[in-house]
Amino acid sequence: MPRIMHRKAILRSVAVFATALATCAPAQVSPERTEIARLLALGGERFSVHRTDHFLIASDGDEGIVNPLADRLEATYQAVVRFGDDMKLPIHPPPEPLPVLLFNRHSDFERYAGAVGFKDPAAPGFYHPRNNTAAFCNVLDLPQLRDISQRIEQAEAPERIIDWRSQRDAIVETFNHLVIQHEAAHQVLFNIGVLSRDADNPDWLVEGLACQFEVPSRDAVNQMRLADFREAIAASPGAVTAAASAASALKSDNRLLSLADLIADDEFNVADESKRTFRYAQAWALVDHLNRTRGEALASYLRRIAAQKSNERANRQHRITEFQSVFGTLDQAFERLWIESVLNLPFDPRQAGR
């Protein structure tokens, strides 16, 4: 259970340290205390800080919303570390707990997102690399869930209550996987050395890796991303050998990128939400395929990316050349093998919410 540090006690401690500094005493303010003060300044006067093994969670919500988030963050942290260990990557645990903001009200979350320049107001959570902070809102205060909750309170027919509760539970579960676990994975990957915040990281790799941790275990198939991928290539429910038509679709259907364009990050983060969904599905599918079939090569590629120290955007040809130097030529045979591998994964439309 997270340990709670209330705002007044924290600010008193910070004030003592500030006084010591002002009188030229030796510096005593720890990095963690400094981070706590920063989080409280970002959150507001109602916020308290909850300390877990690997996170500092600043929130104005009660334990009923903080504790489940803390548990999920810690589980994601452990999953990412296991992934790094299994891949024999150099893991460097962060020296201080990772900062997280949890807003009880969606309107406060929106204001914070706007203040730091996050431009997707529909997303109820995000990781901000520049301030290294993950931020989430209380999922039950999302506009669509407030509407469902109001219907439940006002409903008189028991069958409608059951139906609306089922809808609410499905949205909450999707939020837990696609938002909390995904964004927490970003934060952990960048802070334990799997990815470097000082490097030019390909978007497909950054997002595809985070998608791997949206599921309960490394061996589980991400049914939601698989469903999006199959929809993107128009695969029928029982399709397992549609690779030829799918490879053609990659070139002719603007819902999808060619593998070369995906690797080069051309048009990855498009404004069109449906296209962006398919991009993320492609990124998940490529990382998942490489992880399952070319694990040692993927580990080698990750070490190369993490070793880079330039934030300058690599040009298209450099990205493609770097990928091919590890995984081989991006030709039709590569595309066909990739798509067949993904289509052969066990698919359960019910688990995907389809």
Residue pairs with C-beta under 8 A, 6 or more apart in sequence:
1 67
1 70
2 50
2 51
2 52
2 57
2 66
2 67
2 70
3 50
3 51
3 52
4 48
4 49
4 50
4 51
5 36
5 48
5 49
5 50
5 51
6 48
7 40
7 45
7 47
7 48
7 49
10 33
10 36
10 37
10 40
10 49
11 37
11 40
13 33
14 29
14 33
14 36
14 37
17 28
17 29
17 33
18 29
20 26
20 28
21 27
21 28
21 29
31 95
31 96
32 56
32 96
32 97
35 56
35 96
35 97
35 99
36 49
36 56
36 58
38 99
39 47
39 49
39 56
39 58
39 99
39 101
39 133
40 47
40 49
40 58
42 58
42 101
42 112
42 133
43 58
43 59
43 60
43 101
43 103
44 60
44 108
46 60
47 58
47 59
47 60
48 58
48 59
48 60
49 56
49 57
49 58
50 56
50 57
50 58
50 59
50 66
50 70
51 57
51 97
52 70
52 73
52 74
52 97
53 74
53 77
53 97
54 73
54 74
54 77
54 94
54 97
54 98
55 70
55 73
55 74
55 77
55 97
55 98
55 99
55 100
56 97
56 98
56 99
56 100
57 66
57 69
57 70
57 73
57 100
57 101
57 102
58 99
58 100
58 101
58 102
59 65
59 66
59 101
59 102
59 103
59 104
60 103
60 104
60 105
60 108
61 102
61 103
61 104
61 138
65 102
65 104
65 138
65 140
66 102
69 100
69 102
69 136
69 180
72 176
72 180
72 181
72 184
73 100
73 180
73 184
76 180
76 181
76 184
76 185
76 188
76 213
77 184
77 188
79 185
79 213
79 217
79 218
80 185
80 188
80 189
80 192
80 194
80 213
81 91
81 93
81 188
81 192
82 218
83 194
83 212
83 213
83 218
84 91
84 192
84 193
84 194
85 91
86 218
87 295
87 298
87 299
87 302
88 299
89 193
89 194
89 299
89 302
89 303
89 306
90 193
90 303
91 192
91 193
91 194
92 192
92 193
93 192
94 191
94 192
98 132
98 134
98 187
98 188
98 191
99 131
99 132
99 133
99 134
100 133
100 134
100 135
100 136
100 187
101 112
101 133
101 134
101 135
101 136
102 135
102 136
102 137
102 138
103 109
103 112
103 135
103 136
103 137
103 138
104 137
104 138
104 141
105 137
105 138
105 141
106 124
106 137
106 138
106 141
106 142
106 143
108 137
109 124
109 135
109 136
109 137
110 121
112 135
113 121
113 126
113 135
114 121
116 128
116 130
116 131
118 126
118 128
120 126
122 273
123 179
124 136
124 137
124 139
124 142
124 175
124 179
125 134
125 135
125 136
125 137
125 175
125 179
125 180
125 183
126 134
126 135
126 183
127 133
127 134
127 135
127 183
127 184
127 186
127 187
127 190
128 134
128 135
129 186
129 190
129 197
132 187
132 190
132 191
132 197
134 183
134 184
134 186
134 187
136 179
136 180
136 183
139 145
139 171
139 172
139 175
139 176
140 146
140 149
140 172
142 171
142 175
144 171
145 168
145 171
145 172
148 164
148 167
148 168
148 171
149 168
151 160
151 164
152 161
152 164
152 165
152 168
155 161
155 164
170 353
174 224
174 353
177 214
177 215
177 224
178 214
178 224
181 213
181 214
182 210
182 211
182 213
182 214
183 210
184 213
185 209
185 210
185 212
185 213
185 214
186 206
186 210
189 195
189 206
189 209
189 210
190 196
190 197
193 306
194 209
194 302
194 306
195 201
195 205
195 206
195 209
195 302
195 305
195 306
196 305
196 306
196 307
196 308
196 309
198 308
198 309
198 310
198 311
199 305
199 306
199 307
199 308
199 309
199 310
199 311
200 308
200 310
200 311
200 312
200 313
200 314
201 305
202 263
202 265
202 305
202 319
203 265
203 268
203 269
203 283
204 262
204 263
204 265
204 268
204 282
204 283
204 286
204 287
205 283
205 287
205 302
205 305
207 268
207 279
207 280
207 283
207 284
208 283
208 284
208 285
208 286
208 287
208 288
209 287
211 222
211 225
211 280
211 283
211 284
211 287
211 288
212 218
212 222
212 284
212 287
212 288
212 291
214 222
214 224
214 225
215 221
215 222
221 345
221 346
221 347
222 284
222 288
223 347
223 348
223 349
223 351
223 352
224 352
224 353
225 280
225 281
225 284
225 285
225 288
226 281
226 285
226 342
226 345
226 347
226 352
227 347
227 349
227 352
227 353
227 354
228 277
228 278
228 280
228 281
229 278
229 281
229 282
229 284
229 285
229 342
230 239
230 343
230 347
231 278
232 249
232 253
232 255
232 256
232 278
232 281
232 282
233 242
233 245
233 246
233 249
233 250
233 256
233 339
234 245
234 246
234 249
235 242
235 246
235 343
236 242
237 347
237 349
239 343
240 340
240 343
240 344
241 340
241 343
242 339
242 343
243 335
243 336
243 337
243 339
243 340
243 343
244 336
246 339
246 343
247 332
247 335
247 336
247 339
249 256
250 256
250 257
250 258
250 259
250 335
251 258
254 275
255 274
255 275
255 278
256 278
256 282
257 266
257 267
257 268
257 279
257 282
259 286
259 330
259 334
259 335
259 338
260 320
260 330
261 267
262 268
262 279
262 282
262 283
262 286
263 319
263 320
263 323
263 330
264 316
264 319
264 320
265 319
266 316
267 279
268 279
268 283
269 276
269 279
270 276
270 279
285 338
285 342
286 338
287 298
288 342
289 338
289 341
289 342
290 297
290 298
290 301
290 327
291 298
292 341
293 341
294 327
297 326
297 327
300 326
301 323
301 326
301 327
304 322
304 326
314 322
320 330
323 330
324 330
327 334
328 334
